[in-house]
Amino acid sequence: MPLRNGAKKLIELMQVVQAGGRGVIFFVVQREDAGSFGPADSIDPDYGNLLRHAVQHGVEAYAYQVHIRPPDITLNRRLPIYFGKP
């Protein structure tokens, strides 16, 4: 089965880190009531596992909550990322 786009990007980021560069993934959380971020293992456990693997191997992960007030989208605050298994 071919890799989904998100998995391809994580693999590319790991390759960047392995080559000595900086790999960063940035998650935008559009829910203003969010207190943290984590991979949706119930929807795509393979992606969640790959994300954990990528972070363990040097890919930086950031999640930010945003305010959406058309026509603007602004960063509100950085959210902690929960990588534990449910």
PDB file with one MODEL, atoms N, CA, C and O in Angstrom:
MODEL        1
ATOM      1  N   MET A   1       0.847  -1.173   0.000  1.00  0.00           N
ATOM      2  CA  MET A   1       0.000   0.000   0.000  1.00  0.00           C
ATOM      3  C   MET A   1       0.901   1.248   0.000  1.00  0.00           C
ATOM      4  O   MET A   1       1.855   1.314   0.775  1.00  0.00           O
ATOM      5  N   PRO A   2       0.613   2.222  -0.849  1.00  0.00           N
ATOM      6  CA  PRO A   2       1.450   3.431  -0.893  1.00  0.00           C
ATOM      7  C   PRO A   2       1.285   4.260   0.371  1.00  0.00           C
ATOM      8  O   PRO A   2       0.248   4.224   1.033  1.00  0.00           O
ATOM      9  N   LEU A   3       2.338   5.007   0.688  1.00  0.00           N
ATOM     10  CA  LEU A   3       2.295   5.883   1.858  1.00  0.00           C
ATOM     11  C   LEU A   3       1.379   7.067   1.609  1.00  0.00           C
ATOM     12  O   LEU A   3       1.308   7.594   0.499  1.00  0.00           O
ATOM     13  N   ARG A   4       0.686   7.471   2.645  1.00  0.00           N
ATOM     14  CA  ARG A   4      -0.119   8.692   2.572  1.00  0.00           C
ATOM     15  C   ARG A   4       0.810   9.889   2.627  1.00  0.00           C
ATOM     16  O   ARG A   4       1.958   9.774   3.056  1.00  0.00           O
ATOM     17  N   ASN A   5       0.315  11.034   2.194  1.00  0.00           N
ATOM     18  CA  ASN A   5       1.130  12.243   2.107  1.00  0.00           C
ATOM     19  C   ASN A   5       1.764  12.623   3.450  1.00  0.00           C
ATOM     20  O   ASN A   5       2.940  12.984   3.491  1.00  0.00           O
ATOM     21  N   GLY A   6       1.010  12.547   4.535  1.00  0.00           N
ATOM     22  CA  GLY A   6       1.550  12.902   5.848  1.00  0.00           C
ATOM     23  C   GLY A   6       2.712  12.010   6.240  1.00  0.00           C
ATOM     24  O   GLY A   6       3.711  12.489   6.778  1.00  0.00           O
ATOM     25  N   ALA A   7       2.592  10.717   5.975  1.00  0.00           N
ATOM     26  CA  ALA A   7       3.680   9.782   6.282  1.00  0.00           C
ATOM     27  C   ALA A   7       4.899  10.086   5.420  1.00  0.00           C
ATOM     28  O   ALA A   7       6.030  10.041   5.904  1.00  0.00           O
ATOM     29  N   LYS A   8       4.677  10.393   4.156  1.00  0.00           N
ATOM     30  CA  LYS A   8       5.798  10.746   3.269  1.00  0.00           C
ATOM     31  C   LYS A   8       6.546  11.945   3.813  1.00  0.00           C
ATOM     32  O   LYS A   8       7.777  11.960   3.811  1.00  0.00           O
ATOM     33  N   LYS A   9       5.820  12.951   4.280  1.00  0.00           N
ATOM     34  CA  LYS A   9       6.464  14.158   4.798  1.00  0.00           C
ATOM     35  C   LYS A   9       7.273  13.853   6.052  1.00  0.00           C
ATOM     36  O   LYS A   9       8.370  14.385   6.220  1.00  0.00           O
ATOM     37  N   LEU A  10       6.749  13.003   6.939  1.00  0.00           N
ATOM     38  CA  LEU A  10       7.506  12.642   8.136  1.00  0.00           C
ATOM     39  C   LEU A  10       8.796  11.914   7.771  1.00  0.00           C
ATOM     40  O   LEU A  10       9.841  12.163   8.372  1.00  0.00           O
ATOM     41  N   ILE A  11       8.728  11.029   6.803  1.00  0.00           N
ATOM     42  CA  ILE A  11       9.928  10.317   6.363  1.00  0.00           C
ATOM     43  C   ILE A  11      10.938  11.297   5.769  1.00  0.00           C
ATOM     44  O   ILE A  11      12.138  11.186   6.023  1.00  0.00           O
ATOM     45  N   GLU A  12      10.458  12.245   4.986  1.00  0.00           N
ATOM     46  CA  GLU A  12      11.349  13.269   4.433  1.00  0.00           C
ATOM     47  C   GLU A  12      11.999  14.091   5.542  1.00  0.00           C
ATOM     48  O   GLU A  12      13.186  14.406   5.463  1.00  0.00           O
ATOM     49  N   LEU A  13      11.229  14.441   6.579  1.00  0.00           N
ATOM     50  CA  LEU A  13      11.787  15.202   7.691  1.00  0.00           C
ATOM     51  C   LEU A  13      12.847  14.395   8.431  1.00  0.00           C
ATOM     52  O   LEU A  13      13.865  14.949   8.845  1.00  0.00           O
ATOM     53  N   MET A  14      12.623  13.095   8.604  1.00  0.00           N
ATOM     54  CA  MET A  14      13.622  12.250   9.249  1.00  0.00           C
ATOM     55  C   MET A  14      14.893  12.187   8.416  1.00  0.00           C
ATOM     56  O   MET A  14      15.994  12.161   8.966  1.00  0.00           O
ATOM     57  N   GLN A  15      14.752  12.162   7.103  1.00  0.00           N
ATOM     58  CA  GLN A  15      15.924  12.151   6.228  1.00  0.00           C
ATOM     59  C   GLN A  15      16.705  13.460   6.342  1.00  0.00           C
ATOM     60  O   GLN A  15      17.936  13.456   6.316  1.00  0.00           O
ATOM     61  N   VAL A  16      15.991  14.573   6.466  1.00  0.00           N
ATOM     62  CA  VAL A  16      16.646  15.870   6.647  1.00  0.00           C
ATOM     63  C   VAL A  16      17.470  15.862   7.934  1.00  0.00           C
ATOM     64  O   VAL A  16      18.623  16.293   7.943  1.00  0.00           O
ATOM     65  N   VAL A  17      16.870  15.368   9.019  1.00  0.00           N
ATOM     66  CA  VAL A  17      17.565  15.314  10.307  1.00  0.00           C
ATOM     67  C   VAL A  17      18.773  14.383  10.213  1.00  0.00           C
ATOM     68  O   VAL A  17      19.856  14.709  10.699  1.00  0.00           O
ATOM     69  N   GLN A  18      18.581  13.241   9.595  1.00  0.00           N
ATOM     70  CA  GLN A  18      19.678  12.263   9.463  1.00  0.00           C
ATOM     71  C   GLN A  18      20.846  12.867   8.678  1.00  0.00           C
ATOM     72  O   GLN A  18      22.004  12.531   8.928  1.00  0.00           O
ATOM     73  N   ALA A  19      20.545  13.750   7.740  1.00  0.00           N
ATOM     74  CA  ALA A  19      21.585  14.389   6.930  1.00  0.00           C
ATOM     75  C   ALA A  19      22.210  15.590   7.648  1.00  0.00           C
ATOM     76  O   ALA A  19      23.087  16.253   7.095  1.00  0.00           O
ATOM     77  N   GLY A  20      21.764  15.870   8.874  1.00  0.00           N
ATOM     78  CA  GLY A  20      22.357  16.951   9.648  1.00  0.00           C
ATOM     79  C   GLY A  20      21.559  18.243   9.659  1.00  0.00           C
ATOM     80  O   GLY A  20      22.005  19.239  10.228  1.00  0.00           O
ATOM     81  N   GLY A  21      20.384  18.241   9.038  1.00  0.00           N
ATOM     82  CA  GLY A  21      19.549  19.437   9.005  1.00  0.00           C
ATOM     83  C   GLY A  21      18.538  19.448  10.136  1.00  0.00           C
ATOM     84  O   GLY A  21      18.562  18.609  11.037  1.00  0.00           O
ATOM     85  N   ARG A  22      17.667  20.408  10.059  1.00  0.00           N
ATOM     86  CA  ARG A  22      16.606  20.561  11.054  1.00  0.00           C
ATOM     87  C   ARG A  22      15.274  20.207  10.415  1.00  0.00           C
ATOM     88  O   ARG A  22      14.900  20.775   9.389  1.00  0.00           O
ATOM     89  N   GLY A  23      14.561  19.269  11.020  1.00  0.00           N
ATOM     90  CA  GLY A  23      13.241  18.871  10.544  1.00  0.00           C
ATOM     91  C   GLY A  23      12.185  19.290  11.552  1.00  0.00           C
ATOM     92  O   GLY A  23      12.276  18.943  12.729  1.00  0.00           O
ATOM     93  N   VAL A  24      11.185  20.033  11.099  1.00  0.00           N
ATOM     94  CA  VAL A  24      10.147  20.555  11.989  1.00  0.00           C
ATOM     95  C   VAL A  24       8.774  20.287  11.391  1.00  0.00           C
ATOM     96  O   VAL A  24       8.544  20.517  10.204  1.00  0.00           O
ATOM     97  N   ILE A  25       7.868  19.798  12.228  1.00  0.00           N
ATOM     98  CA  ILE A  25       6.471  19.662  11.813  1.00  0.00           C
ATOM     99  C   ILE A  25       5.648  20.582  12.724  1.00  0.00           C
ATOM    100  O   ILE A  25       5.849  20.622  13.937  1.00  0.00           O
ATOM    101  N   PHE A  26       4.721  21.312  12.110  1.00  0.00           N
ATOM    102  CA  PHE A  26       3.953  22.336  12.809  1.00  0.00           C
ATOM    103  C   PHE A  26       2.470  22.017  12.650  1.00  0.00           C
ATOM    104  O   PHE A  26       1.950  21.961  11.536  1.00  0.00           O
ATOM    105  N   PHE A  27       1.804  21.813  13.772  1.00  0.00           N
ATOM    106  CA  PHE A  27       0.375  21.509  13.759  1.00  0.00           C
ATOM    107  C   PHE A  27      -0.417  22.751  14.169  1.00  0.00           C
ATOM    108  O   PHE A  27      -0.103  23.387  15.175  1.00  0.00           O
ATOM    109  N   VAL A  28      -1.429  23.087  13.400  1.00  0.00           N
ATOM    110  CA  VAL A  28      -2.319  24.200  13.696  1.00  0.00           C
ATOM    111  C   VAL A  28      -3.614  23.618  14.257  1.00  0.00           C
ATOM    112  O   VAL A  28      -4.289  22.829  13.595  1.00  0.00           O
ATOM    113  N   VAL A  29      -3.950  24.012  15.474  1.00  0.00           N
ATOM    114  CA  VAL A  29      -5.147  23.514  16.146  1.00  0.00           C
ATOM    115  C   VAL A  29      -6.183  24.625  16.120  1.00  0.00           C
ATOM    116  O   VAL A  29      -5.980  25.697  16.690  1.00  0.00           O
ATOM    117  N   GLN A  30      -7.286  24.356  15.458  1.00  0.00           N
ATOM    118  CA  GLN A  30      -8.300  25.384  15.253  1.00  0.00           C
ATOM    119  C   GLN A  30      -9.370  25.406  16.344  1.00  0.00           C
ATOM    120  O   GLN A  30     -10.268  26.246  16.298  1.00  0.00           O
ATOM    121  N   ARG A  31      -9.297  24.526  17.296  1.00  0.00           N
ATOM    122  CA  ARG A  31     -10.261  24.519  18.401  1.00  0.00           C
ATOM    123  C   ARG A  31      -9.753  25.413  19.518  1.00  0.00           C
ATOM    124  O   ARG A  31      -8.664  25.192  20.047  1.00  0.00           O
ATOM    125  N   GLU A  32     -10.524  26.406  19.873  1.00  0.00           N
ATOM    126  CA  GLU A  32     -10.080  27.331  20.916  1.00  0.00           C
ATOM    127  C   GLU A  32     -10.205  26.740  22.313  1.00  0.00           C
ATOM    128  O   GLU A  32      -9.687  27.316  23.270  1.00  0.00           O
ATOM    129  N   ASP A  33     -10.880  25.603  22.450  1.00  0.00           N
ATOM    130  CA  ASP A  33     -11.003  24.961  23.754  1.00  0.00           C
ATOM    131  C   ASP A  33      -9.952  23.872  23.964  1.00  0.00           C
ATOM    132  O   ASP A  33      -9.983  23.174  24.978  1.00  0.00           O
ATOM    133  N   ALA A  34      -9.026  23.719  23.024  1.00  0.00           N
ATOM    134  CA  ALA A  34      -8.011  22.676  23.124  1.00  0.00           C
ATOM    135  C   ALA A  34      -6.999  23.012  24.212  1.00  0.00           C
ATOM    136  O   ALA A  34      -6.563  24.155  24.348  1.00  0.00           O
ATOM    137  N   GLY A  35      -6.636  21.996  24.978  1.00  0.00           N
ATOM    138  CA  GLY A  35      -5.623  22.176  26.012  1.00  0.00           C
ATOM    139  C   GLY A  35      -4.322  21.485  25.688  1.00  0.00           C
ATOM    140  O   GLY A  35      -3.293  21.767  26.302  1.00  0.00           O
ATOM    141  N   SER A  36      -4.357  20.567  24.713  1.00  0.00           N
ATOM    142  CA  SER A  36      -3.166  19.851  24.290  1.00  0.00           C
ATOM    143  C   SER A  36      -3.420  19.280  22.902  1.00  0.00           C
ATOM    144  O   SER A  36      -4.520  19.381  22.358  1.00  0.00           O
ATOM    145  N   PHE A  37      -2.377  18.680  22.345  1.00  0.00           N
ATOM    146  CA  PHE A  37      -2.470  18.083  21.019  1.00  0.00           C
ATOM    147  C   PHE A  37      -1.850  16.696  21.088  1.00  0.00           C
ATOM    148  O   PHE A  37      -0.910  16.463  21.847  1.00  0.00           O
ATOM    149  N   GLY A  38      -2.376  15.788  20.300  1.00  0.00           N
ATOM    150  CA  GLY A  38      -1.795  14.451  20.184  1.00  0.00           C
ATOM    151  C   GLY A  38      -2.262  13.799  18.905  1.00  0.00           C
ATOM    152  O   GLY A  38      -3.284  14.186  18.338  1.00  0.00           O
ATOM    153  N   PRO A  39      -1.506  12.800  18.444  1.00  0.00           N
ATOM    154  CA  PRO A  39      -1.917  12.104  17.229  1.00  0.00           C
ATOM    155  C   PRO A  39      -3.243  11.374  17.439  1.00  0.00           C
ATOM    156  O   PRO A  39      -3.513  10.854  18.522  1.00  0.00           O
ATOM    157  N   ALA A  40      -4.051  11.342  16.407  1.00  0.00           N
ATOM    158  CA  ALA A  40      -5.369  10.693  16.472  1.00  0.00           C
ATOM    159  C   ALA A  40      -5.198   9.205  16.163  1.00  0.00           C
ATOM    160  O   ALA A  40      -5.490   8.749  15.057  1.00  0.00           O
ATOM    161  N   ASP A  41      -4.724   8.465  17.154  1.00  0.00           N
ATOM    162  CA  ASP A  41      -4.461   7.037  16.958  1.00  0.00           C
ATOM    163  C   ASP A  41      -5.706   6.247  16.592  1.00  0.00           C
ATOM    164  O   ASP A  41      -5.610   5.232  15.903  1.00  0.00           O
ATOM    165  N   SER A  42      -6.855   6.689  17.036  1.00  0.00           N
ATOM    166  CA  SER A  42      -8.084   5.958  16.710  1.00  0.00           C
ATOM    167  C   SER A  42      -8.437   6.092  15.229  1.00  0.00           C
ATOM    168  O   SER A  42      -9.152   5.253  14.682  1.00  0.00           O
ATOM    169  N   ILE A  43      -7.941   7.138  14.586  1.00  0.00           N
ATOM    170  CA  ILE A  43      -8.203   7.353  13.168  1.00  0.00           C
ATOM    171  C   ILE A  43      -7.093   6.758  12.302  1.00  0.00           C
ATOM    172  O   ILE A  43      -7.370   6.098  11.301  1.00  0.00           O
ATOM    173  N   ASP A  44      -5.828   6.996  12.691  1.00  0.00           N
ATOM    174  CA  ASP A  44      -4.695   6.523  11.894  1.00  0.00           C
ATOM    175  C   ASP A  44      -3.537   6.146  12.819  1.00  0.00           C
ATOM    176  O   ASP A  44      -2.615   6.938  13.014  1.00  0.00           O
ATOM    177  N   PRO A  45      -3.583   4.943  13.386  1.00  0.00           N
ATOM    178  CA  PRO A  45      -2.529   4.546  14.325  1.00  0.00           C
ATOM    179  C   PRO A  45      -1.149   4.457  13.675  1.00  0.00           C
ATOM    180  O   PRO A  45      -0.141   4.673  14.348  1.00  0.00           O
ATOM    181  N   ASP A  46      -1.087   4.148  12.397  1.00  0.00           N
ATOM    182  CA  ASP A  46       0.215   4.084  11.722  1.00  0.00           C
ATOM    183  C   ASP A  46       0.883   5.454  11.697  1.00  0.00           C
ATOM    184  O   ASP A  46       2.087   5.565  11.931  1.00  0.00           O
ATOM    185  N   TYR A  47       0.104   6.500  11.412  1.00  0.00           N
ATOM    186  CA  TYR A  47       0.658   7.848  11.404  1.00  0.00           C
ATOM    187  C   TYR A  47       1.108   8.236  12.806  1.00  0.00           C
ATOM    188  O   TYR A  47       2.185   8.808  12.975  1.00  0.00           O
ATOM    189  N   GLY A  48       0.297   7.931  13.808  1.00  0.00           N
ATOM    190  CA  GLY A  48       0.675   8.247  15.187  1.00  0.00           C
ATOM    191  C   GLY A  48       1.996   7.602  15.573  1.00  0.00           C
ATOM    192  O   GLY A  48       2.851   8.241  16.186  1.00  0.00           O
ATOM    193  N   ASN A  49       2.157   6.345  15.216  1.00  0.00           N
ATOM    194  CA  ASN A  49       3.404   5.641  15.521  1.00  0.00           C
ATOM    195  C   ASN A  49       4.576   6.235  14.754  1.00  0.00           C
ATOM    196  O   ASN A  49       5.669   6.372  15.304  1.00  0.00           O
ATOM    197  N   LEU A  50       4.362   6.588  13.495  1.00  0.00           N
ATOM    198  CA  LEU A  50       5.432   7.188  12.700  1.00  0.00           C
ATOM    199  C   LEU A  50       5.803   8.564  13.256  1.00  0.00           C
ATOM    200  O   LEU A  50       6.982   8.918  13.281  1.00  0.00           O
ATOM    201  N   LEU A  51       4.824   9.335  13.697  1.00  0.00           N
ATOM    202  CA  LEU A  51       5.102  10.640  14.297  1.00  0.00           C
ATOM    203  C   LEU A  51       5.948  10.466  15.557  1.00  0.00           C
ATOM    204  O   LEU A  51       6.923  11.194  15.747  1.00  0.00           O
ATOM    205  N   ARG A  52       5.594   9.522  16.411  1.00  0.00           N
ATOM    206  CA  ARG A  52       6.380   9.265  17.619  1.00  0.00           C
ATOM    207  C   ARG A  52       7.819   8.883  17.246  1.00  0.00           C
ATOM    208  O   ARG A  52       8.776   9.379  17.840  1.00  0.00           O
ATOM    209  N   HIS A  53       7.952   8.009  16.270  1.00  0.00           N
ATOM    210  CA  HIS A  53       9.267   7.560  15.817  1.00  0.00           C
ATOM    211  C   HIS A  53      10.084   8.742  15.295  1.00  0.00           C
ATOM    212  O   HIS A  53      11.265   8.877  15.614  1.00  0.00           O
ATOM    213  N   ALA A  54       9.448   9.593  14.494  1.00  0.00           N
ATOM    214  CA  ALA A  54      10.145  10.749  13.927  1.00  0.00           C
ATOM    215  C   ALA A  54      10.645  11.679  15.029  1.00  0.00           C
ATOM    216  O   ALA A  54      11.776  12.160  14.967  1.00  0.00           O
ATOM    217  N   VAL A  55       9.812  11.934  16.037  1.00  0.00           N
ATOM    218  CA  VAL A  55      10.199  12.819  17.130  1.00  0.00           C
ATOM    219  C   VAL A  55      11.339  12.191  17.941  1.00  0.00           C
ATOM    220  O   VAL A  55      12.265  12.885  18.362  1.00  0.00           O
ATOM    221  N   GLN A  56      11.262  10.896  18.152  1.00  0.00           N
ATOM    222  CA  GLN A  56      12.339  10.206  18.877  1.00  0.00           C
ATOM    223  C   GLN A  56      13.659  10.263  18.109  1.00  0.00           C
ATOM    224  O   GLN A  56      14.729  10.110  18.698  1.00  0.00           O
ATOM    225  N   HIS A  57      13.585  10.480  16.816  1.00  0.00           N
ATOM    226  CA  HIS A  57      14.781  10.525  15.975  1.00  0.00           C
ATOM    227  C   HIS A  57      15.116  11.951  15.521  1.00  0.00           C
ATOM    228  O   HIS A  57      15.770  12.143  14.496  1.00  0.00           O
ATOM    229  N   GLY A  58      14.664  12.940  16.285  1.00  0.00           N
ATOM    230  CA  GLY A  58      15.145  14.293  16.087  1.00  0.00           C
ATOM    231  C   GLY A  58      14.242  15.269  15.366  1.00  0.00           C
ATOM    232  O   GLY A  58      14.578  16.450  15.274  1.00  0.00           O
ATOM    233  N   VAL A  59      13.099  14.818  14.847  1.00  0.00           N
ATOM    234  CA  VAL A  59      12.173  15.761  14.221  1.00  0.00           C
ATOM    235  C   VAL A  59      11.486  16.548  15.333  1.00  0.00           C
ATOM    236  O   VAL A  59      10.972  15.967  16.289  1.00  0.00           O
ATOM    237  N   GLU A  60      11.481  17.856  15.203  1.00  0.00           N
ATOM    238  CA  GLU A  60      10.832  18.716  16.194  1.00  0.00           C
ATOM    239  C   GLU A  60       9.342  18.840  15.846  1.00  0.00           C
ATOM    240  O   GLU A  60       8.976  18.984  14.679  1.00  0.00           O
ATOM    241  N   ALA A  61       8.504  18.782  16.864  1.00  0.00           N
ATOM    242  CA  ALA A  61       7.063  18.915  16.657  1.00  0.00           C
ATOM    243  C   ALA A  61       6.534  20.055  17.520  1.00  0.00           C
ATOM    244  O   ALA A  61       6.850  20.153  18.706  1.00  0.00           O
ATOM    245  N   TYR A  62       5.733  20.904  16.910  1.00  0.00           N
ATOM    246  CA  TYR A  62       5.117  22.029  17.600  1.00  0.00           C
ATOM    247  C   TYR A  62       3.633  22.051  17.260  1.00  0.00           C
ATOM    248  O   TYR A  62       3.229  21.752  16.136  1.00  0.00           O
ATOM    249  N   ALA A  63       2.836  22.409  18.251  1.00  0.00           N
ATOM    250  CA  ALA A  63       1.397  22.563  18.034  1.00  0.00           C
ATOM    251  C   ALA A  63       0.984  23.919  18.605  1.00  0.00           C
ATOM    252  O   ALA A  63       1.328  24.260  19.737  1.00  0.00           O
ATOM    253  N   TYR A  64       0.257  24.669  17.820  1.00  0.00           N
ATOM    254  CA  TYR A  64      -0.223  25.979  18.260  1.00  0.00           C
ATOM    255  C   TYR A  64      -1.725  26.085  18.040  1.00  0.00           C
ATOM    256  O   TYR A  64      -2.258  25.694  17.002  1.00  0.00           O
ATOM    257  N   GLN A  65      -2.379  26.620  19.044  1.00  0.00           N
ATOM    258  CA  GLN A  65      -3.798  26.944  18.941  1.00  0.00           C
ATOM    259  C   GLN A  65      -3.901  28.296  18.245  1.00  0.00           C
ATOM    260  O   GLN A  65      -3.087  29.191  18.474  1.00  0.00           O
ATOM    261  N   VAL A  66      -4.902  28.430  17.399  1.00  0.00           N
ATOM    262  CA  VAL A  66      -5.081  29.685  16.686  1.00  0.00           C
ATOM    263  C   VAL A  66      -6.457  30.278  16.975  1.00  0.00           C
ATOM    264  O   VAL A  66      -7.405  29.573  17.321  1.00  0.00           O
ATOM    265  N   HIS A  67      -6.532  31.600  16.823  1.00  0.00           N
ATOM    266  CA  HIS A  67      -7.808  32.322  16.833  1.00  0.00           C
ATOM    267  C   HIS A  67      -8.179  32.575  15.381  1.00  0.00           C
ATOM    268  O   HIS A  67      -7.366  33.057  14.592  1.00  0.00           O
ATOM    269  N   ILE A  68      -9.406  32.248  15.045  1.00  0.00           N
ATOM    270  CA  ILE A  68      -9.895  32.527  13.694  1.00  0.00           C
ATOM    271  C   ILE A  68     -10.995  33.572  13.807  1.00  0.00           C
ATOM    272  O   ILE A  68     -12.079  33.317  14.330  1.00  0.00           O
ATOM    273  N   ARG A  69     -10.680  34.742  13.303  1.00  0.00           N
ATOM    274  CA  ARG A  69     -11.627  35.851  13.258  1.00  0.00           C
ATOM    275  C   ARG A  69     -11.497  36.461  11.869  1.00  0.00           C
ATOM    276  O   ARG A  69     -10.686  37.364  11.661  1.00  0.00           O
ATOM    277  N   PRO A  70     -12.292  35.974  10.916  1.00  0.00           N
ATOM    278  CA  PRO A  70     -12.135  36.451   9.537  1.00  0.00           C
ATOM    279  C   PRO A  70     -12.033  37.971   9.474  1.00  0.00           C
ATOM    280  O   PRO A  70     -12.803  38.675  10.127  1.00  0.00           O
ATOM    281  N   PRO A  71     -11.119  38.456   8.718  1.00  0.00           N
ATOM    282  CA  PRO A  71     -10.280  37.749   7.749  1.00  0.00           C
ATOM    283  C   PRO A  71      -8.938  37.281   8.321  1.00  0.00           C
ATOM    284  O   PRO A  71      -8.036  36.938   7.557  1.00  0.00           O
ATOM    285  N   ASP A  72      -8.788  37.262   9.653  1.00  0.00           N
ATOM    286  CA  ASP A  72      -7.489  36.960  10.248  1.00  0.00           C
ATOM    287  C   ASP A  72      -7.454  35.593  10.913  1.00  0.00           C
ATOM    288  O   ASP A  72      -8.458  35.100  11.427  1.00  0.00           O
ATOM    289  N   ILE A  73      -6.276  35.002  10.888  1.00  0.00           N
ATOM    290  CA  ILE A  73      -5.954  33.824  11.685  1.00  0.00           C
ATOM    291  C   ILE A  73      -4.675  34.175  12.429  1.00  0.00           C
ATOM    292  O   ILE A  73      -3.660  34.490  11.808  1.00  0.00           O
ATOM    293  N   THR A  74      -4.719  34.122  13.755  1.00  0.00           N
ATOM    294  CA  THR A  74      -3.545  34.483  14.541  1.00  0.00           C
ATOM    295  C   THR A  74      -3.179  33.358  15.502  1.00  0.00           C
ATOM    296  O   THR A  74      -4.046  32.654  16.020  1.00  0.00           O
ATOM    297  N   LEU A  75      -1.872  33.205  15.730  1.00  0.00           N
ATOM    298  CA  LEU A  75      -1.420  32.233  16.713  1.00  0.00           C
ATOM    299  C   LEU A  75      -1.831  32.711  18.091  1.00  0.00           C
ATOM    300  O   LEU A  75      -1.651  33.880  18.434  1.00  0.00           O
ATOM    301  N   ASN A  76      -2.382  31.805  18.877  1.00  0.00           N
ATOM    302  CA  ASN A  76      -2.806  32.151  20.226  1.00  0.00           C
ATOM    303  C   ASN A  76      -1.768  31.681  21.238  1.00  0.00           C
ATOM    304  O   ASN A  76      -1.181  32.490  21.956  1.00  0.00           O
ATOM    305  N   ARG A  77      -1.543  30.360  21.292  1.00  0.00           N
ATOM    306  CA  ARG A  77      -0.594  29.837  22.269  1.00  0.00           C
ATOM    307  C   ARG A  77      -0.094  28.461  21.838  1.00  0.00           C
ATOM    308  O   ARG A  77      -0.765  27.722  21.117  1.00  0.00           O
ATOM    309  N   ARG A  78       1.098  28.154  22.305  1.00  0.00           N
ATOM    310  CA  ARG A  78       1.679  26.833  22.046  1.00  0.00           C
ATOM    311  C   ARG A  78       0.994  25.819  22.954  1.00  0.00           C
ATOM    312  O   ARG A  78       0.745  26.085  24.129  1.00  0.00           O
ATOM    313  N   LEU A  79       0.695  24.654  22.390  1.00  0.00           N
ATOM    314  CA  LEU A  79       0.056  23.592  23.147  1.00  0.00           C
ATOM    315  C   LEU A  79       1.053  22.483  23.447  1.00  0.00           C
ATOM    316  O   LEU A  79       1.925  22.193  22.628  1.00  0.00           O
ATOM    317  N   PRO A  80       0.931  21.857  24.621  1.00  0.00           N
ATOM    318  CA  PRO A  80       1.754  20.676  24.881  1.00  0.00           C
ATOM    319  C   PRO A  80       1.299  19.544  23.961  1.00  0.00           C
ATOM    320  O   PRO A  80       0.118  19.421  23.635  1.00  0.00           O
ATOM    321  N   ILE A  81       2.257  18.730  23.554  1.00  0.00           N
ATOM    322  CA  ILE A  81       1.941  17.588  22.690  1.00  0.00           C
ATOM    323  C   ILE A  81       2.040  16.326  23.514  1.00  0.00           C
ATOM    324  O   ILE A  81       3.054  16.073  24.165  1.00  0.00           O
ATOM    325  N   TYR A  82       0.983  15.533  23.482  1.00  0.00           N
ATOM    326  CA  TYR A  82       0.905  14.267  24.208  1.00  0.00           C
ATOM    327  C   TYR A  82       1.213  13.148  23.225  1.00  0.00           C
ATOM    328  O   TYR A  82       0.444  12.908  22.294  1.00  0.00           O
ATOM    329  N   PHE A  83       2.327  12.468  23.423  1.00  0.00           N
ATOM    330  CA  PHE A  83       2.727  11.397  22.512  1.00  0.00           C
ATOM    331  C   PHE A  83       2.444  10.009  23.058  1.00  0.00           C
ATOM    332  O   PHE A  83       2.698   9.019  22.372  1.00  0.00           O
ATOM    333  N   GLY A  84       1.922   9.909  24.283  1.00  0.00           N
ATOM    334  CA  GLY A  84       1.662   8.611  24.869  1.00  0.00           C
ATOM    335  C   GLY A  84       0.577   7.852  24.138  1.00  0.00           C
ATOM    336  O   GLY A  84      -0.266   8.448  23.468  1.00  0.00           O
ATOM    337  N   LYS A  85       0.598   6.566  24.265  1.00  0.00           N
ATOM    338  CA  LYS A  85      -0.459   5.732  23.677  1.00  0.00           C
ATOM    339  C   LYS A  85      -1.713   5.876  24.506  1.00  0.00           C
ATOM    340  O   LYS A  85      -1.645   5.966  25.732  1.00  0.00           O
ATOM    341  N   PRO A  86      -2.876   5.900  23.837  1.00  0.00           N
ATOM    342  CA  PRO A  86      -4.139   5.994  24.590  1.00  0.00           C
ATOM    343  C   PRO A  86      -4.388   4.759  25.422  1.00  0.00           C
ATOM    344  O   PRO A  86      -5.403   4.676  26.114  1.00  0.00           O
TER     345      PRO A  86
ENDMDL
END
